[in-house]
Amino acid sequence: MKSIIEKIRREDQLSGYTQAGDKQSHLQTGSPSTNRRDFLRKTALGGIALGGFMTLPLEDTIAQATSKVNRASYPSDLKITDMRVATVANHHIIKIYTNQDIYGLGEVRDGADARYALFLKSRILGLNPCNVEMIFKIIRQFGYHGRQGGGLSAVEMALWDLTGKAYNVPVWQLLGGRYRDKIRLYADTPGVQDPKEFAEKVRLRMEVQGFTWLKMDLGIHLVAKKEGNIINSKYWAPMAQYDLRDYMGYGNTLHSFTQVQITDQGLADLQNYVAMVRDAVGYEIPLCADHFGHFDVNNAIRFGRAMEKFRLAWLEDMVPWFDIENNKVLSQALETPILTGEDIYMLNGGFKPLIDARAVDIIHPDLATAGGILETKKIGDYAEENNIAMALHMAGSPVCFMANVHCAAATQNFLALEHHSIDTPWWENLVRMTGSKPMIEKGFANVPLDAPGLGIELNEEECKKRLGKEHGWFNPTPEWDQKRSHDRLWS
């Protein structure tokens, strides 16, 4: 060992990097050096780069180089000891602890209950968190479509973060490697009616913030207040509020049961709105649309055909995702791609029948419902085999965002990832990046190339400014320690 270190030190003093940009290039590309000296320098002490210490005496070099080594991290001996939650800016962030000095971060789906995750604590205590797939199979029966998939998905995210830290590699590497170093983001278009103000905000999105893909809400709520635009709307008033507490209300009534219709006048007003957006955005930028309202497939076809001249990138959730036949009817009737998926849990739970039926043109999982990072990659891979692309829905904190970044990096047929908090100035500050790159640059997320796990740690000071009272700052959760049921699904 001493002879290797002495040799590295002498060679490093003589040569350094052959080109000034070599080191930065390696951080950006992650590609291994073909230089034997560089290989030895990186691997002599367990993979730790020693370049900055080569002018020190031998003993100081060893002390400095190993000062940040987690000597307690023995992956095969890891055991889960605790799970806790903190609610930050209405996002439930979970932390899974181990018997060693490492932990993992995950996030419950936006709008879901933290107890969906805490319920799983008693099922995973004592297990090795690096056995991610086995643990997933133990707890997957407790997930379901919509927000009910949020707890299991949060646990799965945290397990991958923990495993990456234990083995000192990024999560994307554990998934089989990456296809890209930057993740394209899509941003919402601002909800402003005044054309001049709207155009200025869109200019900001593209020219200043750097986004190359935009999404807008295009629902009948935009024109519902004008008399003669919508048929049967007043029966459901107020339609725009979508009061989901009322089981028999508009927001909880399936599309084909509302008998809401759009008049020609209403469609014309919606066309005028989209024309204003297209004038501001132009035709180089993909522009997709969402939140149409609850009306049947016949009105959806009329709506879609009225929008075809604007060449939208997709029409999202025009009918419920589980209505496979009518999704297929829409896909065959319209030139604009049909997309769904943000409320679907697992590949076999819902995505596979949609894909097998060729009922959609693009899938749109929300990783925090779909089953987490690996399950979402499996969904994307299956879609790829069937020549279907994948975009990713995301409305969470930076914890969930970075889980999506790793999944997107490792999935070939990926298109774009939603960024739902562009205009929230403190959003990125909820975490600190542990690698050398910022989280987002000019409309793209950077894939962490030189940081283990998800590549983030919580910014405690910033998080506590927006901390909810219910759970505190990762307070103990002993009430969830005890398993009280026999969970096996077969005898």
C-alpha positions as CSV (number, residue, x, y, z in Angstrom):
1,M,0.0,0.0,0.0
2,K,2.8,2.5,0.9
3,S,4.6,1.9,-2.3
4,I,1.5,2.5,-4.3
5,I,0.7,5.8,-2.5
6,E,4.3,7.0,-2.8
7,K,4.2,6.2,-6.6
8,I,0.9,8.0,-7.0
9,R,2.2,11.0,-5.2
10,R,5.4,11.3,-7.2
11,E,3.5,10.8,-10.5
12,D,0.8,13.3,-9.6
13,Q,3.4,15.9,-8.7
14,L,5.1,15.4,-12.1
15,S,2.2,15.2,-14.4
16,G,-1.2,16.0,-12.8
17,Y,-4.0,15.9,-15.4
18,T,-2.8,15.8,-19.0
19,Q,-5.3,18.5,-19.9
20,A,-6.7,21.2,-17.7
21,G,-10.3,20.1,-18.4
22,D,-9.8,16.4,-17.7
23,K,-11.0,16.4,-14.1
24,Q,-14.2,18.5,-14.9
25,S,-14.8,16.4,-18.0
26,H,-14.7,13.2,-15.9
27,L,-17.2,14.7,-13.4
28,Q,-19.6,15.7,-16.2
29,T,-19.4,12.5,-18.2
30,G,-18.7,9.9,-15.5
31,S,-16.6,8.1,-18.1
32,P,-13.7,6.1,-16.6
33,S,-10.1,7.2,-17.4
34,T,-7.9,5.0,-19.5
35,N,-4.8,6.3,-17.7
36,R,-3.4,3.6,-15.3
37,R,-2.0,6.3,-13.0
38,D,-5.5,7.9,-12.7
39,F,-7.0,4.5,-12.0
40,L,-4.6,3.7,-9.2
41,R,-5.0,7.1,-7.8
42,K,-8.7,6.6,-7.5
43,T,-8.7,3.1,-6.2
44,A,-5.7,2.8,-3.9
45,L,-7.8,3.8,-0.8
46,G,-11.1,2.2,-1.6
47,G,-12.0,4.5,-4.5
48,I,-11.2,7.9,-2.8
49,A,-9.6,10.5,-5.0
50,L,-6.2,11.5,-3.5
51,G,-5.1,14.2,-5.9
52,G,-5.6,17.0,-3.5
53,F,-3.4,15.4,-0.8
54,M,-0.4,14.3,-2.8
55,T,1.9,17.0,-1.5
56,L,1.3,15.9,2.1
57,P,3.4,13.5,4.1
58,L,2.3,9.9,3.8
59,E,0.6,9.7,7.2
60,D,-1.3,13.0,6.6
61,T,-2.3,11.7,3.2
62,I,-3.9,8.6,4.6
63,A,-5.6,10.5,7.5
64,Q,-7.0,13.2,5.1
65,A,-8.2,10.7,2.5
66,T,-10.0,8.5,4.9
67,S,-11.5,11.2,7.1
68,K,-14.9,11.1,5.3
69,V,-15.0,7.3,4.9
70,N,-18.1,5.9,6.5
71,R,-16.4,3.0,8.4
72,A,-19.7,1.8,9.7
73,S,-21.1,1.2,6.2
74,Y,-21.1,-2.6,5.6
75,P,-24.0,-3.2,3.2
76,S,-24.4,-6.9,4.0
77,D,-24.9,-6.1,7.7
78,L,-27.3,-3.2,7.3
79,K,-30.6,-3.4,9.2
80,I,-33.6,-1.0,9.2
81,T,-34.1,0.4,12.7
82,D,-36.6,3.2,12.3
83,M,-38.8,5.2,10.0
84,R,-39.9,8.8,10.7
85,V,-41.7,11.6,8.8
86,A,-41.5,15.4,8.6
87,T,-44.1,17.4,6.7
88,V,-42.3,20.2,4.8
89,A,-44.4,22.7,2.8
90,N,-47.2,20.1,2.8
91,H,-44.8,17.4,1.4
92,H,-44.5,14.3,3.6
93,I,-40.8,13.4,3.6
94,I,-39.8,10.1,5.2
95,K,-36.4,9.0,6.6
96,I,-35.4,5.4,7.0
97,Y,-32.7,4.8,9.6
98,T,-30.3,1.9,9.9
99,N,-28.0,0.3,12.5
100,Q,-25.1,2.1,10.7
101,D,-24.5,5.8,10.1
102,I,-26.5,6.1,6.9
103,Y,-30.2,6.8,6.2
104,G,-32.5,7.1,3.1
105,L,-34.9,9.8,2.1
106,G,-38.3,9.3,0.3
107,E,-41.5,11.2,-0.2
108,V,-45.2,10.4,0.0
109,R,-47.2,11.4,-3.1
110,D,-48.6,14.9,-3.1
111,G,-52.1,15.0,-1.6
112,A,-51.6,11.6,0.1
113,D,-51.6,10.8,3.9
114,A,-48.2,10.2,5.6
115,R,-49.8,7.2,7.3
116,Y,-49.7,5.3,4.0
117,A,-46.0,5.1,4.6
118,L,-45.9,4.9,8.4
119,F,-48.2,1.9,8.2
120,L,-45.4,0.0,6.5
121,K,-42.8,0.6,9.2
122,S,-43.6,-2.6,11.1
123,R,-43.3,-4.6,7.9
124,I,-39.7,-3.5,7.1
125,L,-38.0,-3.2,10.6
126,G,-35.0,-5.4,10.9
127,L,-34.7,-6.0,7.1
128,N,-31.6,-5.2,5.0
129,P,-32.6,-2.1,3.0
130,C,-30.3,-3.1,0.2
131,N,-32.7,-5.9,-0.7
132,V,-35.0,-3.4,-2.4
133,E,-36.9,-5.7,-4.6
134,M,-37.6,-8.3,-1.9
135,I,-38.9,-5.5,0.5
136,F,-41.0,-4.2,-2.4
137,K,-42.6,-7.6,-2.8
138,I,-43.4,-7.7,0.9
139,I,-45.2,-4.4,1.0
140,R,-46.6,-4.0,-2.5
141,Q,-49.9,-5.4,-1.5
142,F,-50.4,-2.2,0.6
143,G,-50.2,0.1,-2.4
144,Y,-53.0,0.9,-4.9
145,H,-53.9,3.4,-7.6
146,G,-53.9,7.1,-7.0
147,R,-52.6,8.5,-3.7
148,Q,-52.8,5.0,-2.1
149,G,-49.6,4.1,-3.9
150,G,-47.8,7.1,-2.2
151,G,-46.7,5.3,0.9
152,L,-45.1,2.3,-0.7
153,S,-43.4,4.4,-3.3
154,A,-41.9,6.7,-0.6
155,V,-40.4,3.7,1.1
156,E,-39.0,2.4,-2.2
157,M,-37.3,5.7,-2.9
158,A,-35.7,5.8,0.5
159,L,-34.4,2.2,0.1
160,W,-32.7,3.1,-3.2
161,D,-31.2,6.3,-1.6
162,L,-29.9,4.2,1.3
163,T,-28.5,1.5,-1.0
164,G,-26.7,4.0,-3.1
165,K,-25.1,5.6,-0.1
166,A,-24.1,2.1,1.3
167,Y,-22.3,1.2,-2.0
168,N,-21.2,4.8,-2.7
169,V,-22.8,5.0,-6.2
170,P,-25.7,7.1,-7.6
171,V,-29.1,5.4,-7.9
172,W,-29.1,5.5,-11.7
173,Q,-26.0,3.3,-11.6
174,L,-27.9,0.7,-9.5
175,L,-30.6,0.7,-12.2
176,G,-28.1,-0.4,-14.9
177,G,-26.6,2.9,-15.9
178,R,-27.7,6.1,-17.6
179,Y,-28.7,7.2,-21.0
180,R,-28.4,10.9,-20.4
181,D,-26.7,13.4,-18.2
182,K,-29.4,16.0,-18.3
183,I,-33.2,15.6,-17.8
184,R,-35.5,17.7,-19.9
185,L,-38.2,19.4,-17.9
186,Y,-41.6,20.6,-18.8
187,A,-43.2,23.6,-17.2
188,D,-46.7,24.9,-16.9
189,T,-47.8,28.0,-18.8
190,P,-48.9,30.8,-16.6
191,G,-52.7,31.1,-16.0
192,V,-53.0,34.7,-17.2
193,Q,-55.8,36.0,-19.4
194,D,-54.3,39.3,-20.6
195,P,-52.4,38.5,-23.9
196,K,-49.6,40.9,-23.3
197,E,-48.9,39.8,-19.7
198,F,-49.2,36.2,-20.8
199,A,-46.7,36.6,-23.6
200,E,-44.2,38.2,-21.2
201,K,-44.5,35.3,-18.7
202,V,-44.1,32.8,-21.5
203,R,-41.0,34.7,-22.7
204,L,-39.6,34.4,-19.2
205,R,-40.3,30.6,-19.2
206,M,-38.4,30.1,-22.4
207,E,-35.7,32.8,-22.7
208,V,-34.8,33.3,-19.0
209,Q,-35.7,30.0,-17.3
210,G,-34.7,28.0,-20.4
211,F,-37.6,25.6,-20.7
212,T,-38.0,23.8,-24.0
213,W,-41.3,22.1,-23.2
214,L,-44.5,23.7,-21.8
215,K,-47.8,22.4,-20.5
216,M,-51.1,24.3,-20.0
217,D,-54.4,23.7,-18.4
218,L,-57.1,23.6,-21.2
219,G,-60.2,22.7,-19.3
220,I,-63.8,23.9,-19.9
221,H,-63.4,25.9,-16.7
222,L,-61.6,28.5,-18.9
223,V,-64.9,29.3,-20.7
224,A,-67.6,28.0,-18.4
225,K,-68.6,31.4,-17.1
226,K,-69.7,32.7,-20.5
227,E,-73.4,32.0,-21.2
228,G,-73.9,29.5,-24.0
229,N,-70.5,27.8,-23.8
230,I,-71.3,24.7,-21.7
231,I,-74.5,22.6,-21.5
232,N,-75.6,21.2,-18.1
233,S,-72.9,23.0,-16.1
234,K,-75.1,24.8,-13.7
235,Y,-76.4,21.5,-12.3
236,W,-72.9,20.8,-11.2
237,A,-72.0,24.3,-10.0
238,P,-69.5,25.3,-8.9
239,M,-67.7,23.1,-11.5
240,A,-64.3,24.8,-11.1
241,Q,-64.0,23.9,-7.4
242,Y,-63.9,20.1,-7.9
243,D,-65.0,19.6,-4.2
244,L,-63.7,16.0,-3.8
245,R,-65.3,15.7,-0.4
246,D,-68.7,15.3,-2.0
247,Y,-68.8,11.8,-3.3
248,M,-71.7,12.6,-5.7
249,G,-70.2,15.9,-6.8
250,Y,-68.8,16.8,-10.2
251,G,-65.2,16.0,-9.2
252,N,-66.1,12.5,-8.2
253,T,-68.5,11.7,-11.0
254,L,-67.1,9.7,-13.9
255,H,-66.8,11.5,-17.2
256,S,-69.5,9.6,-19.0
257,F,-72.0,10.2,-16.2
258,T,-72.0,14.0,-16.1
259,Q,-73.8,14.8,-19.4
260,V,-71.8,18.0,-19.6
261,Q,-71.3,19.1,-23.2
262,I,-69.3,21.8,-25.0
263,T,-71.1,24.0,-27.5
264,D,-69.5,25.2,-30.8
265,Q,-69.2,28.6,-29.2
266,G,-67.4,27.1,-26.2
267,L,-65.0,25.3,-28.5
268,A,-64.4,28.5,-30.5
269,D,-63.5,30.3,-27.3
270,L,-61.1,27.5,-26.3
271,Q,-59.5,27.7,-29.7
272,N,-58.9,31.4,-29.3
273,Y,-57.2,30.8,-25.9
274,V,-54.9,28.1,-27.4
275,A,-54.1,30.4,-30.4
276,M,-53.0,33.1,-27.9
277,V,-50.7,30.5,-26.2
278,R,-49.3,29.3,-29.5
279,D,-48.7,32.9,-30.7
280,A,-46.6,33.4,-27.5
281,V,-44.8,30.0,-27.5
282,G,-44.4,29.4,-31.2
283,Y,-44.3,26.0,-32.9
284,E,-40.7,24.9,-32.0
285,I,-41.6,24.3,-28.4
286,P,-43.7,21.2,-27.6
287,L,-47.0,22.3,-25.9
288,C,-49.2,19.8,-24.1
289,A,-52.5,20.1,-22.3
290,D,-54.3,18.8,-19.2
291,H,-57.4,19.3,-16.9
292,F,-60.2,19.3,-19.5
293,G,-63.1,18.5,-17.3
294,H,-65.5,15.6,-16.9
295,F,-67.4,14.9,-20.2
296,D,-67.9,11.8,-22.3
297,V,-65.8,10.5,-25.1
298,N,-68.0,12.0,-27.8
299,N,-67.3,15.5,-26.5
300,A,-63.6,14.6,-26.0
301,I,-63.3,13.7,-29.7
302,R,-65.0,17.0,-30.6
303,F,-62.6,18.8,-28.3
304,G,-59.6,17.0,-29.6
305,R,-60.4,17.7,-33.2
306,A,-60.9,21.4,-32.5
307,M,-57.3,21.5,-31.2
308,E,-55.5,19.5,-33.8
309,K,-54.4,22.5,-35.9
310,F,-52.3,23.7,-32.9
311,R,-50.2,20.4,-33.0
312,L,-50.3,19.8,-29.2
313,A,-47.7,17.4,-27.8
314,W,-50.4,15.4,-26.0
315,L,-53.9,15.5,-24.5
316,E,-53.8,14.2,-20.9
317,D,-56.5,12.2,-19.1
318,M,-59.4,13.1,-21.3
319,V,-61.2,10.0,-19.9
320,P,-60.3,7.9,-16.8
321,W,-57.1,5.8,-17.2
322,F,-59.0,2.6,-16.5
323,D,-61.4,3.2,-19.3
324,I,-59.1,1.3,-21.7
325,E,-61.6,1.0,-24.6
326,N,-62.5,4.7,-24.7
327,N,-58.8,5.7,-24.4
328,K,-58.2,3.6,-27.5
329,V,-61.2,5.2,-29.2
330,L,-59.6,8.6,-28.6
331,S,-56.2,7.5,-29.7
332,Q,-57.6,6.1,-33.0
333,A,-59.9,9.1,-33.6
334,L,-57.4,11.9,-33.0
335,E,-54.0,12.9,-34.5
336,T,-52.9,14.4,-31.3
337,P,-51.2,11.9,-28.9
338,I,-53.3,10.6,-26.0
339,L,-51.6,10.3,-22.7
340,T,-52.5,8.9,-19.2
341,G,-50.9,7.3,-16.2
342,E,-50.4,9.6,-13.2
343,D,-52.8,7.7,-11.1
344,I,-51.8,4.1,-12.1
345,Y,-50.1,1.8,-9.6
346,M,-47.5,-0.7,-11.0
347,L,-46.9,-2.2,-14.4
348,N,-49.1,-5.2,-14.0
349,G,-51.7,-3.3,-11.9
350,G,-52.7,-1.0,-14.8
351,F,-50.1,0.1,-17.3
352,K,-49.7,-3.3,-19.0
353,P,-53.3,-3.6,-20.1
354,L,-53.2,-0.1,-21.5
355,I,-50.0,-0.7,-23.4
356,D,-51.0,-4.1,-24.6
357,A,-54.3,-2.7,-26.0
358,R,-52.4,0.2,-27.7
359,A,-54.9,2.5,-25.9
360,V,-52.5,5.4,-25.4
361,D,-49.7,7.0,-27.4
362,I,-47.6,8.1,-24.4
363,I,-47.6,6.9,-20.8
364,H,-47.3,9.3,-17.9
365,P,-46.5,7.6,-14.6
366,D,-46.2,9.5,-11.3
367,L,-43.2,7.7,-9.7
368,A,-44.7,8.4,-6.2
369,T,-47.8,6.4,-7.1
370,A,-46.5,3.9,-9.6
371,G,-44.4,2.0,-7.1
372,G,-41.2,4.0,-6.9
373,I,-38.0,4.2,-8.9
374,L,-37.5,0.6,-10.2
375,E,-41.1,-0.1,-10.9
376,T,-41.4,3.1,-12.9
377,K,-38.3,2.1,-14.9
378,K,-39.9,-1.3,-15.5
379,I,-43.1,0.5,-16.8
380,G,-41.0,2.6,-19.1
381,D,-39.0,-0.4,-20.4
382,Y,-42.2,-2.3,-21.2
383,A,-43.6,0.7,-23.0
384,E,-40.3,1.0,-24.9
385,E,-40.7,-2.6,-26.1
386,N,-44.0,-1.6,-27.5
387,N,-42.7,1.6,-29.1
388,I,-44.5,3.9,-26.6
389,A,-42.7,6.9,-25.1
390,M,-42.8,7.9,-21.4
391,A,-43.1,11.3,-19.7
392,L,-43.1,11.7,-15.9
393,H,-45.7,13.4,-13.8
394,M,-44.3,15.1,-10.6
395,A,-45.8,17.6,-8.1
396,G,-43.6,16.9,-5.1
397,S,-40.6,18.3,-3.2
398,P,-37.0,18.1,-4.4
399,V,-36.8,14.6,-2.8
400,C,-39.4,13.1,-5.1
401,F,-38.0,15.3,-8.0
402,M,-34.5,13.8,-7.7
403,A,-35.9,10.2,-7.5
404,N,-37.5,11.0,-10.9
405,V,-34.3,12.4,-12.2
406,H,-32.4,9.1,-11.6
407,C,-35.3,7.0,-13.1
408,A,-35.4,9.3,-16.2
409,A,-31.6,9.0,-16.6
410,A,-31.8,5.2,-16.7
411,T,-34.9,4.9,-19.0
412,Q,-34.3,5.2,-22.7
413,N,-37.8,6.2,-24.0
414,F,-38.1,9.1,-21.6
415,L,-39.4,12.4,-23.0
416,A,-39.7,15.1,-20.2
417,L,-40.3,15.4,-16.4
418,E,-42.8,17.8,-14.9
419,H,-41.5,20.7,-12.8
420,H,-44.4,21.9,-10.7
421,S,-42.8,24.5,-8.5
422,I,-40.9,26.8,-10.9
423,D,-42.3,30.0,-9.4
424,T,-41.6,29.0,-5.8
425,P,-38.2,30.6,-5.1
426,W,-37.4,28.6,-2.0
427,W,-38.3,25.2,-3.5
428,E,-34.8,24.1,-4.6
429,N,-33.4,25.3,-1.3
430,L,-35.2,22.6,0.7
431,V,-32.3,20.3,-0.2
432,R,-28.6,20.6,-0.8
433,M,-27.0,18.8,-3.7
434,T,-24.1,16.5,-2.5
435,G,-22.4,16.5,-5.9
436,S,-20.7,19.2,-7.9
437,K,-23.7,20.3,-10.1
438,P,-26.7,22.4,-9.2
439,M,-30.1,20.7,-9.4
440,I,-31.5,22.6,-12.4
441,E,-29.8,24.7,-15.1
442,K,-31.8,26.3,-17.9
443,G,-34.8,24.0,-18.1
444,F,-32.9,20.8,-17.5
445,A,-32.1,18.9,-14.3
446,N,-28.6,17.7,-13.8
447,V,-28.1,13.9,-13.2
448,P,-25.8,13.5,-10.2
449,L,-22.7,11.9,-11.5
450,D,-20.4,12.2,-8.5
451,A,-22.8,11.7,-5.5
452,P,-24.2,8.5,-4.0
453,G,-27.8,7.7,-3.6
454,L,-30.2,10.4,-4.7
455,G,-27.5,13.0,-4.5
456,I,-29.2,15.2,-1.9
457,E,-29.4,16.0,1.8
458,L,-32.1,18.0,3.5
459,N,-31.4,21.7,4.2
460,E,-32.7,21.6,7.8
461,E,-32.7,25.3,8.3
462,E,-34.8,26.0,5.2
463,C,-37.1,23.0,5.8
464,K,-37.9,24.0,9.3
465,K,-39.2,27.4,8.1
466,R,-42.0,25.4,6.4
467,L,-42.4,22.5,8.9
468,G,-45.8,21.2,9.6
469,K,-46.8,20.6,13.3
470,E,-48.3,17.2,13.1
471,H,-45.1,15.1,12.8
472,G,-42.5,17.6,13.9
473,W,-38.9,17.2,12.6
474,F,-38.6,13.5,12.3
475,N,-40.0,12.8,15.7
476,P,-40.0,9.1,16.9
477,T,-42.8,6.9,15.7
478,P,-43.0,4.0,18.2
479,E,-46.7,3.6,17.7
480,W,-46.0,2.2,14.2
481,D,-43.4,-0.4,15.4
482,Q,-45.7,-3.4,16.0
483,K,-47.1,-5.5,13.3
484,R,-50.7,-6.5,14.1
485,S,-51.8,-8.6,11.2
486,H,-50.9,-11.6,9.1
487,D,-50.4,-10.2,5.6
488,R,-49.9,-13.2,3.4
489,L,-52.3,-13.2,0.4
490,W,-52.4,-17.0,0.0
491,S,-52.6,-20.2,2.1
